[in-house]
Amino acid sequence: MATVTERVVRAEEAPVVIGRARALLTTLQRKPLGAASAGLIVTIVLMAIFADVLSPYDPLATQPEIRLRAPSWEHPFGTDDIGRDVLSRVIHGARISLWVGLLAVGIGTAAGMVIGLVCGYCEGRVDLIFQRLMDAVQAIPGLVLALAIVSVLRPNTTNAMLAIAIVIIPGNSRIVRGAVMSAKQNRYVEAAQAVGCRHPRIILSHILPNVTAPILVIASIWLGNAILIEATLSFLGVGTQPPTPSWGLMLSSTGRAFMEQAPWLAIFPGLAISLAVLGFNLFGDTLRDAWDPKLRRR
Amino acid sequence: MYKYVLRRLLLAIPVLLLSSLIVFSLMRVMPGDALIALMGESGNVGEKELAKLRKDLGLDRPYWEQYAIWLWQMVSLNPGHSIFTNEPIAVSLKKAVPVTLELAALAMIIGISIAVPVGVLSATRQDSASDYLGRVVAVSGLSFPEFWLGTLVITFAAIWFHWIPPIGYVSLWESPWKNLQQFLIPAAVLGFRLSAATMRMTRSTVLEVLREDYVRTAWAKGLEGRIVVYKHALKNALIPVVTIIGGQLGVLLAGTVVVETIFALPGMGRLTVEAILFRDYPVVQTNVMLVAATLVTLNLIVDLTYAWLDPRIRYS
C-alpha cells in the first residue's frame, strides 16, 4: 500500500517535469544565445543521425586523382591527402563525437549518481572512503588520467569513451552528494522515514527527483568536455583509429601534415569541434539559468 | 595557520597514496604482465630474454612487493629506468620538468594578464560593445581546443610569415631570446584557453562587488574611478578568481601535454605522451604521480593565498 508521502510525491512528479520544460522554454525565449546553442545542438544531432543521407560522398572512399583539392562547389570543405571528401568526413565525425560524448557522460553520470546518492544518504564511513577515493582520482588531471587508461586498455573509440566516463565520475558524485545532503534535510524525507519507508525507496522516490536538475545541467556541460577530450585523445593518437572519421583524428593525421598546402584540412574539423563544444557549454549555461537560479551566471 | 598547513599536508598523504594505488593498479589491469606480453608480441624477444627482463624489472614479484618498491623509489627520488631508452627516469625528468614549468608559468602569466583586465573592463562597462567583445573572447577560449588553435597558429604563421617553430630546445640560460621565441606562442595558445574561465569569473565577481556598500561609500567620498575599481573592488573580487585559477591548474597541466606535442617542446607532457604511446609503464606511472603530487601541492598553495587576499579568512 502506498504511503501518504509517496502519493504526494508521485502526484507532484508530473508537474515538476512540465515546470522544468516550461522554465527552459521561457529562458530560451529570453536568451537568444541559449536558443542559438539549442539550435546548434539540434543541428549536430541531426547531422549525426542522418550522416549517411546528408554526406555528399562516402567518407571512406578515396580518390587519389582529386587529392588535396581546395574547397569548391563539388567539395565544399575540399578533399584530403587521399582524395576523401572533407565535408562528408566532418558530417560522419559528428556521429563519433556525439556517440562517445553521450555514452561517456551517460556512464560517468550514472556511476557518479549512484556513488553520490549512497555517500550523501549514508554519510559516515562509506562516505569518507568514497570521498577520499574521489579525491585521489581528481588529483590526476582528467586528460592525463584518460591517456593512462587508454594506454592500458588499448587505443580505440570504446576505450576512450570508458576513460572519459571514469574522468567524469568524481565531479558528478560530489555534486549529487551535495544535493542529496541538502535534500535529506527536507521535512518530507523525515516524514517518509517516520512512516517507515525503506531506504532504497526514500532514495529513489523522495531524494532522486531533487538531484535531477543539477545532474542534467552538469551532464550537458560535460558533454562538451567529453567531445573535447575524445578529440584530444584522437589527436594524440590514442582515441579513434584511422580510417574512421573523427574530428580530432582528422586534425592530427592530415590537418597537421598538409597544413601549408591544404589549411582547410585543419580549419573545418577544428571548427566542428569548437562549435560542438560551444553549443553544449552555452546550452549548459542556459539550463543552469532556467533550473538553478542560485547558480545563475551574469 | 601552521597547524592548518600541517593538517592539509597530512591529509594530502592518504590522497596521494590512493592516487599511487590507482595508477599502480591501472598499469597492471591487463591480464598477465602487460609489459612483457607486449614486448613478446613483436616476436623478436625470446622466452629466456623475457624471463630475464621480467626478473630485472621485478615483475616476477608479488604485486604488494612491486608496489612497495615503487613507492620507495618515488619517495627516495629514484624512480627507476625507462624500459625503452634505459635512461634513468630521474634524468629524463630533470630535462623535462624545467620546460613544462617555464611553459606553464608563462601561460599562467599570459592568461591572467588577459583575463583580469578584460574581466574588469567587461564588468565596469557592462552591456557595452567592449563587454560583449570580452564575453565572446571568453566563450571562444573555452570552446577552441588548444590543439586546434596551436595547429592554426603554426599553419597561418607558416603561410603568411613563413615562420615555423624553431626545432631543438634551447634553454632560457643558453639563449633567452631563442628560448622566448620557442615558448611565447605555445604559452599564448595555452594562456588564451586558461584566460577564458578566469575572465568570466572576474567579470561576474567584480559586478557583484561593485554593488557592495563599501564601494558605494568609496564613490560617495569622491575617489577616482580607477582607485575604486582597482584598490577597493578588485582585491575583494579576486578571491573566487583565485579559486577558479586553482581549478585551472589541472587544465593547465593537461594543456601542456597537448601544446608540447604540437610545438615539439621536450617537456613532461610530451615525455608522458611518448611513454604512453610506447607503453613505457615505469615512466607513465612516475609522471602521472608527479603531476598528481604537483596538483595537490598547488591546490594547497592556492588555499593559503585566500588568507592573504581576505584577512577575514582565518585557518584553524
Interface residues (C-beta under 8 A of the other chain):
Chain A: R132 L133 D135 A136 V137 A139 I140 P141 G142 L143 V144 L145 L147 A148 I149 V150 S151 V152 L153 G224 L228 A231 T232 F235 L236 G237 V238 G248 L251 S252 G255 R256 M259 E260 P263 A266 I267 G270 I273 S274 L275 V277 L278 N281 L282 R297 R298
Chain B: P14 V15 L16 L18 S19 L21 I22 V23 L26 M27 V29 M30 A34 V139 S140 L142 S143 F144 P145 F147 W148 T151 L152 I154 T155 F156 A158 I159 R200 R203 S204 L207 G250 V251 L253 A254 V257 V258 T261 I262 T272 V273 I276 L277 R279 V284 V288 V291 A292 L295 V296
